[in-house]
Amino acid sequence: MKFHHIPVLFNETIEMLNLKPGQIIVDATLGGGGHAGGILERIAPDGTLIGIDRDPNALAAARAHLKEYGDSLITVHGNFNDLGTILGKLNIPYINGLVMDLGVSSHQLDEKSRGFSYQDDAPLDMRMDPTQPFSAMNVVNEYEEKQLAKIILEYGEERWAARIAKFIVENRPIHTTGELTEIIKAAIPAKARRQGPHPSKRTFQAIRIEVNGELEILEGAIETAVNFLESGGRLCVITFHSLEDRIVKNTFRRLERPCTCPPDSPICICDKKASIKILTRKPITPSKYEIDENPRSRSAKLRACQKL
Ligand SMILES: C[S@@+](CC[C@H](N)C(=O)[O-])C[C@H]1O[C@@H](n2cnc3c(N)ncnc32)[C@H](O)[C@@H]1O
């Protein structure tokens, strides 16, 4: 199996992780193993990389790509939301660094049958983990109109959400991404369709986020990762849209300034301590060169912090 995923913000992420030989690092979104290769090159043979992915195909491809590193790579099929349990089972009490490169991989987008892309006609699916029973078929065909409109508005930031939800409900059952795209096109007025990106872009993003529960797990996963980091350990998170980036930014800020006392309180009485230092006041974004080479990197943002 061949993966074509070009790792995004590769040099910047590797630099931010501040890797040393022998370290224990987690790649919570192993994908095709692009970032993982750079990490292993710096920590192996004495170090260990735990590579997690929800997609068994990604794990198989990464293992093949990184086979030269042998036992330095441990792959785990799972959700990074279960990081605590995963590390517990491996008897790993602390880690020196963790990277999350969120969203779908280029391979998942390119694999037509997975239904992630609005460019192809495929069954409605969009599951990162094909062993999970809940798919885009359930969201599109079973959600109430109001619920559909809410997720398309919130997760897709789509101004035509209410009309799209109405058209979807009126045209059920819907089986394929092609059918869904035709319905979305009919729902968005022609003038608006001509201006923005592909008419399905925002709605497909919203449905994908809902199917995979992408946003609700992020804050908790960052906190768990910080708890497992050894003092001085680094956490890097790469996001691809503003909703994710906002969660990362706000969670980092809360962990850096955790005091919950009312602003008019003369002294701190909550006694909550900072656990991290933010290393990127502004997120790191790809260079023009990287965007030219890999247009999918366009919306990427990297934020990093260090455990105190
Ligand atoms: C953008 S790709 C990562 C690419 C990787 N950094 C590389 O260089 O090849 C994101 C990967 O994370 C996985 N993923 C997304 N959310 C996940 C989660 N909550 N738990 C585990 N894996 C997840 C996806 O299945 C996908 O393979």
PDBQT file of the ligand as one rigid body, heavy atoms in Angstrom, charges set to zero:
ROOT
HETATM    1  C1  LIG A 401      -3.271  14.507   8.791  1.00  0.00    +0.000 C 
HETATM    2  S1  LIG A 401      -3.104  12.811   9.017  1.00  0.00    +0.000 S 
HETATM    3  C2  LIG A 401      -1.564  12.596   9.816  1.00  0.00    +0.000 C 
HETATM    4  C3  LIG A 401      -0.417  12.483   8.865  1.00  0.00    +0.000 C 
HETATM    5  C4  LIG A 401       0.906  12.184   9.511  1.00  0.00    +0.000 C 
HETATM    6  N1  LIG A 401       1.335  13.205  10.432  1.00  0.00    +0.000 N 
HETATM    7  C5  LIG A 401       1.978  11.990   8.442  1.00  0.00    +0.000 C 
HETATM    8  O1  LIG A 401       2.957  12.764   8.426  1.00  0.00    +0.000 OA
HETATM    9  O2  LIG A 401       1.874  11.053   7.636  1.00  0.00    +0.000 OA
HETATM   10  C6  LIG A 401      -4.214  12.508  10.336  1.00  0.00    +0.000 C 
HETATM   11  C7  LIG A 401      -4.320  11.057  10.755  1.00  0.00    +0.000 C 
HETATM   12  O3  LIG A 401      -4.828  11.065  12.081  1.00  0.00    +0.000 OA
HETATM   13  C8  LIG A 401      -5.807  10.080  12.235  1.00  0.00    +0.000 C 
HETATM   14  N2  LIG A 401      -6.683  10.555  13.291  1.00  0.00    +0.000 N 
HETATM   15  C9  LIG A 401      -7.497  11.633  13.268  1.00  0.00    +0.000 A 
HETATM   16  N3  LIG A 401      -8.136  11.758  14.448  1.00  0.00    +0.000 NA
HETATM   17  C10 LIG A 401      -7.683  10.752  15.244  1.00  0.00    +0.000 A 
HETATM   18  C11 LIG A 401      -7.949  10.372  16.585  1.00  0.00    +0.000 A 
HETATM   19  N4  LIG A 401      -8.838  11.022  17.343  1.00  0.00    +0.000 N 
HETATM   20  N5  LIG A 401      -7.277   9.308  17.091  1.00  0.00    +0.000 NA
HETATM   21  C12 LIG A 401      -6.375   8.628  16.332  1.00  0.00    +0.000 A 
HETATM   22  N6  LIG A 401      -6.099   8.941  15.052  1.00  0.00    +0.000 NA
HETATM   23  C13 LIG A 401      -6.746   9.998  14.510  1.00  0.00    +0.000 A 
HETATM   24  C14 LIG A 401      -6.441   9.942  10.871  1.00  0.00    +0.000 C 
HETATM   25  O4  LIG A 401      -6.974   8.643  10.699  1.00  0.00    +0.000 OA
HETATM   26  C15 LIG A 401      -5.270  10.225   9.924  1.00  0.00    +0.000 C 
HETATM   27  O5  LIG A 401      -4.631   9.045   9.525  1.00  0.00    +0.000 OA
ENDROOT
TORSDOF 0
